[in-house]
Amino acid sequence: MSSSSMSANISGEPPAVRVLGSWASPFVHRVLVALNLKGVEHEVLQETVGKKSELLLRYNPVHKKIPVLLHHGKPIAESLVIVEYIDEAWASSNGAPAILPRDPYRRAVERFWAHYVDDKFPQGIRVLRGSEAGGDKNKAAEEMSAALQHLEEAFARCSQGKHYFGGDSIGYLDIALGSHLGWVRAVEKIAGVQLLDDAKVPNLAAWADRFCAHPAVVDVMPDADKLVQFTVEHAALLKAVNAPK
Ligand SMILES: N[C@@H](CCC(=O)N[C@@H](CS)C(=O)NCC(=O)O)C(=O)O
């Protein structure tokens, strides 16, 4: 495990906020974008692909997956749970806008779509990148395109003509879906398919460019070519990680 730090720690104490993560993980990107939006200094402890650090096994003994957020040593797992925690724990941080909508109905709608995203995207991406044995790539591409079509319509309803699902600023659903954009672009290259098609999902395609260029996102979201290279280098390991247990 290696560490990359945003904050110099002169006291010798571990930083108040640490993330067990990996630069390539979309679920980790969610946490880093949320921390950036709130202006929270943090340290990222990079896990090694195919190995699980002692810290990860200690702090996420149930799923043994990244991300894990450590706040003053207290662990929180599951990316969407962590994003909600960050929103609440730094509710009035530096005047940053809330991540979840205040209105309970809008909050429920965004949570519905975030669950939908996690139901469709990770699986589709695994199949298209070739790390799921026996996966049908044509079917996966069709299902992801259909999901993006639904999300194009959801964008119109949620954004109400503004830049993000969250309105004027990046919100919960922007983070939930946006975190997958690096891999969506990578599997477009790997599998030779077009998913974020300007002709079919014009609003979503424009949103994707805007999201990735946002200051809270730009240094977090890996370049598609780097993810393609990661896939090539770790093909066997990725298959093993995704094999039924
Ligand atoms: N539902 C989890 C998914 C996390 C997840 O799948 N993390 C992957 C990295 S992208 C992982 O740790 N995989 C290791 C493994 O499955 O052993 C979340 O949202 O945090």
The ligand as an SDF file (V2000), in Angstrom:
LIG
                    3D

 20 19  0  0  0  0  0  0  0  0999 V2000
  -20.6590   -1.3030   -3.1970 N   0  0  0  0  0  0  0  0  0  0  0  0
  -19.2850   -0.9760   -2.9380 C   0  0  0  0  0  0  0  0  0  0  0  0
  -18.4230   -1.4980   -4.0670 C   0  0  0  0  0  0  0  0  0  0  0  0
  -16.9480   -1.3490   -3.7970 C   0  0  0  0  0  0  0  0  0  0  0  0
  -16.0850   -2.1760   -4.7510 C   0  0  0  0  0  0  0  0  0  0  0  0
  -16.5850   -3.0090   -5.5170 O   0  0  0  0  0  0  0  0  0  0  0  0
  -14.7780   -1.9460   -4.6890 N   0  0  0  0  0  0  0  0  0  0  0  0
  -13.8580   -2.7020   -5.4960 C   0  0  0  0  0  0  0  0  0  0  0  0
  -12.8470   -1.8050   -6.1800 C   0  0  0  0  0  0  0  0  0  0  0  0
  -13.5780   -0.8870   -7.5010 S   0  0  0  0  0  0  0  0  0  0  0  0
  -13.0610   -3.6620   -4.6040 C   0  0  0  0  0  0  0  0  0  0  0  0
  -12.6300   -3.3090   -3.5270 O   0  0  0  0  0  0  0  0  0  0  0  0
  -12.8530   -4.8770   -5.1080 N   0  0  0  0  0  0  0  0  0  0  0  0
  -12.0430   -5.8460   -4.4470 C   0  0  0  0  0  0  0  0  0  0  0  0
  -12.7260   -7.1760   -4.3200 C   0  0  0  0  0  0  0  0  0  0  0  0
  -13.8620   -7.3360   -4.7970 O   0  0  0  0  0  0  0  0  0  0  0  0
  -12.1190   -8.0660   -3.7300 O   0  0  0  0  0  0  0  0  0  0  0  0
  -19.1670    0.5360   -2.7700 C   0  0  0  0  0  0  0  0  0  0  0  0
  -20.0000    1.2600   -3.3220 O   0  0  0  0  0  0  0  0  0  0  0  0
  -18.2640    0.9720   -2.0460 O   0  0  0  0  0  0  0  0  0  0  0  0
  1  2  1  0
  2  3  1  0
  2 18  1  0
  3  4  1  0
  4  5  1  0
  5  6  2  0
  5  7  1  0
  7  8  1  0
  8  9  1  0
  8 11  1  0
  9 10  1  0
 11 12  2  0
 11 13  1  0
 13 14  1  0
 14 15  1  0
 15 16  2  0
 15 17  1  0
 18 19  2  0
 18 20  1  0
M  END
$$$$
